[in-house]
Structure formats: structure tokens, C-alpha cells
Amino acid sequence: MDARREVAARLCVPAQRIEADLCLGGRRELLPGLKVLVNRYRRRESLHGRFMVALDREGRCGCAPALVAEPGLEPSAPLSRLRCSILTARLGTIPVAALVGGATR
């Protein structure tokens, strides 16, 4: 198994749990674990998206945009839309799954 597949397999269950918790309205209890995952897997946009949603729900949306900034990398279109929706306070009107999806980029 190559390294990328191994990482994807290792993240599958935690990502599904996080997605389910977000869909059920969870946020505060997710932040510490998500922060660790985002820092460990900096290029996994799906984790960044879920972290931004959790931060927004906790009223800390100002923290989210800087998390995806990394020199030489541009966020994908879905992650850019999520960032814009958070910054324009429209997140509550857009389903989480439509924004963060299952992307593992």
C-alpha cells in the first residue's frame, strides 16, 4: 500500500465520525481533535473544511481562513466557497456536506 492510500485509510473512520458529529450539531468537542488532525495532515482539505465549520459554529470564524494558507498552495474551489460563506456569515444556509464533501485533497 502506498503512503497516500495508507494515510487515507487511517483518516477514513475519524473523518466519518467528525462529519457525523458536525451533522448532528457538534462543534466544541470536535475542535481539539480536528486541530491535531489539521496540523498533522496539512494538505487534507476535507479536514480544513470540517475544522472551519466547527470554528464557525463556535463563533470563531475569524480563525479559519488563515489555517489553509500555505505558500505555493491554493485551496480548491469547494474550500474557497466554504471560506467565503463563512466570512459572509451564510454558513447556516448551506449544508455541510455540500461544502466539505468527501474530498481528501
C-alpha positions in Angstrom: 0.0 0.0 0.0 1.5 3.4 -1.0 1.8 6.2 1.6 -1.2 8.2 0.3 -3.5 5.2 0.5 -2.3 4.4 4.0 -3.0 8.0 5.2 -6.4 7.9 3.5 -7.3 4.6 5.2 -6.1 5.9 8.5 -8.2 9.0 8.3 -11.4 7.4 7.0 -13.0 6.5 10.3 -12.1 9.7 12.1 -13.3 11.8 9.1 -16.6 9.9 9.1 -17.1 10.4 12.8 -16.3 14.1 12.5 -18.7 14.5 9.6 -21.5 12.8 11.6 -20.8 14.9 14.7 -21.0 18.1 12.6 -24.2 17.0 11.0 -25.6 16.4 14.5 -24.6 19.9 15.6 -21.3 19.1 17.3 -18.6 21.6 17.4 -16.7 22.4 20.7 -15.9 18.8 21.5 -14.5 18.4 17.9 -12.1 21.3 17.9 -9.1 19.8 19.8 -9.1 16.6 17.7 -9.6 18.5 14.5 -6.8 20.9 15.3 -4.4 17.9 15.8 -5.5 16.3 12.5 -5.3 19.6 10.6 -1.8 20.2 11.8 -0.7 16.7 11.2 -2.3 16.4 7.7 -1.9 20.0 6.4 -2.8 19.1 2.8 -6.1 17.4 3.6 -8.6 20.0 2.6 -11.6 18.0 3.9 -10.1 18.3 7.4 -9.6 22.0 6.9 -13.2 22.4 5.8 -14.6 20.5 8.8 -12.3 22.5 11.1 -13.6 25.8 9.6 -17.2 24.6 10.0 -16.6 23.7 13.7 -14.8 27.0 14.3 -17.6 29.0 12.7 -20.2 27.2 14.8 -18.2 28.1 17.9 -18.2 31.8 16.8 -14.5 31.7 15.9 -14.8 32.1 12.1 -12.0 34.7 12.1 -9.6 31.9 12.9 -10.5 29.7 10.0 -9.2 31.4 6.8 -5.5 31.5 7.9 -5.5 27.8 8.5 -5.5 26.9 4.9 -2.9 29.4 3.8 0.3 27.7 2.8 2.9 29.2 0.5 2.5 27.8 -3.1 -0.8 26.1 -2.5 -4.2 27.4 -3.5 -7.4 26.0 -1.9 -9.8 24.1 -4.1 -13.0 25.7 -5.3 -15.1 24.0 -2.6 -12.8 25.1 0.1 -12.7 28.6 -1.3 -16.5 28.7 -1.3 -16.6 27.5 2.3 -14.2 30.2 3.3 -16.3 32.8 1.5 -19.6 31.6 3.0 -18.1 31.7 6.5 -16.8 35.2 6.0 -20.1 36.4 4.7 -22.0 34.6 7.5 -24.0 32.4 5.2 -22.8 29.1 6.5 -26.1 28.3 8.3 -27.9 28.2 4.9 -25.6 25.8 3.1 -25.5 22.1 4.0 -22.1 21.0 5.5 -21.8 18.0 3.1 -22.2 20.3 0.1 -19.2 22.3 1.3 -16.7 19.9 2.7 -17.8 16.8 0.8 -15.6 13.7 0.8 -12.6 15.4 -0.8 -9.3 14.1 0.5 -7.2 16.6 -1.3 
